[in-house]
């Protein structure tokens, strides 16, 4: 497929973007990307920053402020990038990111990009997380299916998720990621992850949930979001994201 035939479902380069003061919705080149507007527990409005690896340009700064885990709350600032995608579709998600926080500020799970099945509350079947591994910050790729899940506060028979890979990252460095995902709960799902142009994960297996799983009305469509979503934690977390793209082909998603 030539580049002229590629299609981008989302192209958020932030060059001419604005963030609404009240709704926090993002508009980029005339296209509206809705902020989820839930779990705004001690979080800051996203900020358009001049700090970016793509000069000239801008990035989007996400900031989550300290909150006691004793509250039992979640903290979230996330934008929908692509919604109502059919299950048979393969998508490619690419973006640049940088973490402006020490690893010690990460106390529990933190999502910065996720793909979630629509129609029922369930943890995402593909996610990119940040983790503190004994003082080393890591980017972690996770997946879920009918054996590995977190639904209604309970794990699947084999656990809450599959960890497909973890990769060390450093504070204030920029990284480019491209994620390929094709959900298929029957075993033909695909996930591939490129980090700074290198293929670091190439996985196939069951991915996502069939309609009617556990008696729930799962719908065979999915949605993609980015930002920060985490369990309440004492540390402040700042993440910059730039050139967030969702495409039908990999080369069109490269940030």
N, C-alpha and C positions, 0 to 999 in steps of 0.2 A: 504493500500500500504506500502510495506517495504521500508526502507531507500535506499536499493540497487536498487529499481525500480524508485526512484525519479529522476527527470531531472532538472538540473539547466541551464537556458538559459543564465545566467550571474553569475559569481562567482569572485568578485573583492575583494580579501583579502589583496592585496597590498604588500604581503610579498616579492615578486620578481618583483615588478612593476617598470616601467620607464615612464617618461613623456618627450616627444620629445620637444626640445627647440624651434623649429620653428612652428610646427603645433599644439603643446600642446596635441597631441593625446596620449592616455594612452595605454600602453601594459602591460598586467598582465598574467604571465605564458604562454606567447606566443600568447595570444588573444588580438586583437586590439579593443579598444573602442574609437570611434571618438569624439573629441570635436566639438561642433557645429560651432565654428568659426564665430559667428555673435554677434553683440552688444558688442564688446570688447571696451567699452567706459570707460576708466580709471579703468581697472581691472588688476589683477596680475595673472601671470602664476601659475597654481596649483603646490603645493609643497608637496613632500613626507616627512611626519613628523614622528618622533619616539613617539609622544604623542598619546597613544591609550589605551583603556581599555583591549585590547586583547594582553597580554604580552606572549612571545615577539611578536612584530609586528610593523606595520606602519599604519598611516592614511593618508588621502589626505586633505591638507589644501586648502580651497577656500577663496579668499580675493577679495572683491569689495571695491574700494576706493571712497571717496566723489566726488560727481558730482552734480551740481546745477539742481534741478528739472525744472528750467526755460528752460533748453535745450530741454525738451520734449523727451529725449532719454531713452532707456532701457539699462540695464547693465546685462551682462550674462557671466558666465563660467559654461558650462554644458556638460556632457558626455551622449551620447546615450548608454544605457545599453542593451536594447532589442528592436528590430524594426520589422515591418511587421508582427505583431501578428494578427491572425484572430479574428474577433469579438466574435466568440463563445467560445473563450478560456478564462479560468480562470487563473489568475496569482497571485503569492504571491511575494511581494517585502519586503525584510528585510535589515536593516542596523543599525549601531550605529552612533550617531551624537552628537556633542557638539558645542555650540555657544560660541565663545570667544569675545563677544561684549556685552556692556551694552544695556538694552532694549531701552534706549534713542536714540541709533543709528538707530533704526528701525522707519522710518518715514511714510512708506506706505507698500504696499504688497511686500512680499518676498517669492518666491517658492524655496524649497530645493529638492523636488522630484515631478514628474508629469507624468501623462499618458495622451497622446494627440492623437486624431484621425488623421490619415494620409490622405493626399490628398487635404487638404485645410487649410488655416490659420484660426485657431480658438483657443480660450483659452482652456486649458486642461479640460477634463471631470472628472478627479480626480487629486487632488493636496494636498500636505502637505506644509503649509505656516508657516512663523514666523510672530508674531504680537506683538506690544507693546500695552498692555491694561493698561493704566494709571500707567505705570512704572513696570508692571509685564509682563515678556516675556511669550508668549504662543505659543504652537504648535497647528495649526488649520487644520482640515480636511475639504476639500470642494469638491463639486461635481457639474456637470452641465448636463442638458438634454434639451429637446425641449421647456421647460417652463422657465428654468433658464440658461442663456447663455450670452456670450459677443462676438458678431460677428460684424465685420465692425464698431466698435465703438458704438454699440447699445446693450442695455440690452434686455433680453427676457421679455415676458409679466409679469413674476413674479419676475424678478430681474436678477442680473448677475451671481448668483451662489447660491447653497444650502450650508449652513454651518452645518456640521454634528457633530461637537464637537470641543471644545477648551480645552487645558490642560496646566497648568502652568509648565514652565521649568526655570531652573536657569543657569546663566552664568557659564561656565567651568565644569558643570556636564555632564556626559555621559548618553545617553538614547538609549534604544533599541526599534526599531519599526518594526512591521510586518504588512503589508497592503495586504489584499485580495481584488481583484477587478474582477468583471465579468460584462462587458458592455452588456446592452440590452436596446435599446431605447423604447421598447414596454412595459416596466414595470417590467421585471424580472431581472433587474440588481442587483448586490450584492456588498456591500462594508463592510469589517470588518477591524477594527484597533486594534492591540494589542500594548500596551505601557508598556515596561518593564515586559512583560509576562502576563499582565492583559488585558482582552477584554474590551475595552472602547467604541467601536462603533460597532453596528451590524445592518446594514441598508439594506433594499430592496426597489427598485423603478426603475423608468426609468433612464437609464444611457447611455449617448452618443447620437449620432445623426444618424437617418436613411439616407440612400443614397437618394440624391435629396432634402434634407431638405433646405427650403428657396431658392430652385432652385440652390443649390450649388452641385458640384460633390463630395460629401462626399464619401469616400472609407471605407468600413467596415474592416479596419485594424487599428491597433494602435501601438504606440511606447512609450517607457518609457525612461526618462532621469533624471539625478540627478546633483546637484551642487548648484549654486545660480543664480536665475533670478529675477530681480527686476526693478521697475521704478526708474529712477535716484533719488538719495537721498544724502543729505549732509553728512550722517554718514558713517563711515567705518564699514564694516561687515565682520567677519571672522567666517567660519563654517568648522569644521572637520568632515569627513565622513569616516567610516571604514566598512569593511566586507559587501559591497553592493551585495546583492544576489537577483536573480529573478528565481523562481522555479514554477513547476506545483503543488507542495504540500507545505503545510505550514511549516512542521517541517524542510524541506530542506532550507527554506528561513531564518530561525532564525539566527541572526548574532552571 
